[in-house]
Each structure stands twice: as structure tokens, then as C-alpha cells.
Amino acid sequence: SLFLCRVYNYDPITQLKNVRANCYGKYIALRGTVVRVSNIKPLCTKLAFVCATCGDVQGVPLPDGKYTLPAKCLVPECRGRSFTPDRSSPLTTTVDWQSIKVQELMSDDQREAGRIPRTIECELVQDLVDSCVPGDMVTITGIVKVSSTEEGKINHLK
């Protein structure tokens, strides 16, 4: 059985303006308004690979869906280094994935300053997919990670 646990009322709430490099890898909570929701896509979290030499199958975790080949075959007598992915294997795991953009909540005095509201991309998986629509006010808890699209920019919450 699979149990999905959620953290509620996590303190403190981090302001979007304070999400910086020192937040990388840390678990934080944010509050804001959903301004964009992507289509739901499959995310491969573990992929089976078949050894070209002996046919042994091993499952390789794919952190954030990043394609990663096995280093070598796990069979001691083989140690082959050539592999073919097998998406239909029971060892391959795929989950629903969705990206949303959350905009900070701004007080009246901040609006008058003419400042553009900050936004952050958040990734939703499994049962959290399709849980919100643009306009919803949400509290998001997750781990801050570096965006792969813009190197070095801290703007993702997983």
C-alpha cells in the first residue's frame, strides 16, 4: 500500500522576496495566488534498463525525471556497460506531473510602488496534480531547487 502524507500549518511562511540561494535544498512554506497551470504530463521517476550483454534488468531512479543510464550491469560475472531502456517493464515507474506558477500576495502599499509581483514555479505530482486552478489562493510547502531551464536561478519549489 502507498500512503501519501502532507504537512499542514508549517511555520514560518517564507515571503517570495526572501527565496534566495541559501534556501536551496530547504523545506519551506509559501503563500500566494495561482496564476498559471500547465497541462498534466507523465514524469518517469524510475526506468528499467536491460543489459545488452546478459539481459539482466535493473531499475534506475531518475531524480526529477532526468535521464540517467546505469554505470554497469549488477550481475557480478557480467559487468556489461551497454543498456536499452524498457518503458513497459514493471520496474519502470511513472507519475502524473504538473507545473504551476504562484504569485506573491501583495499589500496595498506594495502595489502603489509599481513593483511587478514576484512569481515562483511549483511542481505538483501524484494526487496534488489538478488540485488548483488559476485564481486560487494556496499555501505551498516543498523543497526549493534550482531551475534547469535557467542555470543558477532559484525559482522552483518541488
MOUR-V982048 format. One record per pair of residues at least 24 apart in sequence whose ideal C-beta (glycine too) atoms are under 10 Angstrom apart, sorted by the first residue. I is the first residue (numbers start at 1). J is the second residue. Records with the same first field share a line. If there is no record, write none. Layout:
I = J  J
//
This chain:
2 = 126
4 = 125  126  127  128
6 = 127  128  141
7 = 141  142
8 = 139  141
9 = 139  141
10 = 139  140  141  142
13 = 105  139  140  141
14 = 141  144  157
15 = 104  105  118
16 = 102  103  104  105  106  117  118  119  120  155
17 = 104  110  115  118
19 = 104  118  120  144  154  155  156  157
20 = 144  154
21 = 144  146  152  153  154
22 = 144  154
23 = 143  144  145  154  157
24 = 143  144  145  146  154  156
25 = 143  144  145  146
26 = 142  143  144
27 = 141  142  143  144  157  158
28 = 140  141  142  143  144  157
29 = 139  140  141  142  157
30 = 102  104  105  120  122  138  139  140  141  142  144  157
31 = 102  104  105  137  138  139  140
32 = 101  102  103  104  105  106  117  118  119  120  122  136  137  138  139  140
33 = 101  102  103  104  105  106  117  119  132  134  135  136  137  138
34 = 100  101  102  103  122  131  132  133  134  135  136  137  138  140
35 = 100  101  102  103  117  119  134  135  136
36 = 99  100  101  102  103  119  121  134
37 = 98  99  100  101  124  129  130  131  132  133  134  136
38 = 97  98  99  100  101  121  123  124  129
39 = 97  98  99
40 = 96  97  98  99  124  129  130
41 = 65  94  96  97  98  99  129
42 = 94  95  96  97
43 = 93  94  95  96  97  98  123  125  126  129
44 = 85  87  92  93  94  95  97
45 = 92  93  94  95  97  125  126
46 = 89  91  92  93  94  95
47 = 83  85  86  87  89  91  92  93  94
48 = 83  84  85  86  87  88  89  90  91  92  93
49 = 73  82  83  84  85  86  89  91  92
50 = 80  82  83  84  85  86  89
51 = 75  78  79  80  81  82  83  84
52 = 80  81  82  83  84
53 = 77  78  79  80  81  82  83
54 = 78  79  80
55 = 80  84
56 = 80  83
57 = 83  84  86  89  90  91  92
58 = 83  89  91
59 = 86  89  90  91  92  93
60 = 85  91  92
61 = 93
62 = 92  93
63 = 145
64 = 97  123  145  148  156  158
65 = 94  95  97  123  148
66 = 148
95 = 125  126  127  129
96 = 124  125  126  127  128  129  130
97 = 123  124  125  126  128  129
98 = 122  123  124  125  128  129  130  131  132
99 = 123  124  156
100 = 124  128  129  131  132  133  134  136  138  140  157
101 = 134  155
102 = 132  136  137  138  139  140  157
103 = 134
105 = 137
118 = 155
119 = 155
120 = 144  147  154  155  156  157
121 = 145  147  149  155  156  157  158
122 = 155  156  157  158
123 = 156  157  158
124 = 157  158
125 = 158
//
